[in-house]
Amino acid sequence: LGQTFLDPGLHPQRHTGKPLSPTEVDILRRLARGDTVSEIAQRTMRSVSTISTHKKNAMVKIGLNSDAELIALGVMN
């Protein structure tokens, strides 16, 4: 309940093993739902730059290199 499930075999060589922060999980969930970085920034009252940084950091932690990989992964609850 309330966990993020990621395929551990996706890119094991690139996965950092560091846990995602609650903010990173929230942003990835919103992106997976189809929200844009700009929409997330507006809704969370943060800058586009801040949201982009959280997104980038989260993607590095889980071993993703592109938005296409993020969409394919389908971050789930």
C-alpha positions in Angstrom: 0.0 0.0 0.0 1.5 3.4 -1.0 4.7 1.9 -2.3 6.3 2.4 -5.7 7.1 -0.8 -7.6 9.9 -0.7 -10.1 11.2 -3.6 -12.1 14.6 -4.4 -10.5 15.8 -6.0 -13.7 15.2 -2.9 -15.8 18.7 -1.5 -15.6 20.5 -3.1 -12.6 23.8 -1.7 -13.6 22.5 1.9 -13.5 20.3 1.7 -10.4 22.0 3.6 -7.5 20.2 1.7 -4.7 19.3 5.0 -3.1 15.6 5.3 -2.1 13.4 7.9 -3.8 12.4 10.8 -1.6 8.6 11.4 -1.0 8.8 14.4 -3.3 10.5 12.4 -6.1 7.9 9.7 -5.8 5.1 12.3 -6.0 6.6 13.9 -9.1 7.1 10.6 -10.9 3.6 9.5 -10.1 2.3 12.8 -11.5 4.4 12.4 -14.6 3.2 8.8 -15.1 -0.4 10.2 -14.9 0.4 12.5 -17.8 1.0 15.8 -15.9 3.7 18.0 -17.4 6.6 19.5 -15.5 5.0 22.9 -15.8 1.7 21.6 -14.5 3.3 19.9 -11.6 5.3 23.1 -10.8 2.1 25.2 -10.8 0.1 22.7 -8.7 2.8 22.3 -6.1 3.8 25.9 -6.1 7.4 25.2 -7.0 9.5 26.3 -9.9 9.8 24.4 -13.2 13.5 24.2 -12.5 12.9 22.5 -9.1 10.5 20.0 -10.5 12.9 19.2 -13.3 15.8 18.7 -10.8 13.6 16.3 -8.7 12.6 14.4 -11.9 16.3 14.1 -13.0 17.5 13.0 -9.6 14.7 10.4 -9.4 15.4 9.0 -12.8 19.1 8.7 -12.0 18.3 6.8 -8.8 16.1 4.3 -10.6 18.4 4.0 -13.7 16.4 5.7 -16.4 17.9 7.8 -19.2 14.9 9.2 -20.9 11.2 10.2 -20.6 10.4 7.3 -22.9 11.9 4.9 -20.3 9.9 6.6 -17.6 6.7 6.1 -19.5 7.6 2.5 -20.4 8.3 1.7 -16.8 4.9 3.0 -15.7 5.6 4.1 -12.1 2.8 2.5 -10.1 1.4 2.7 -6.6 
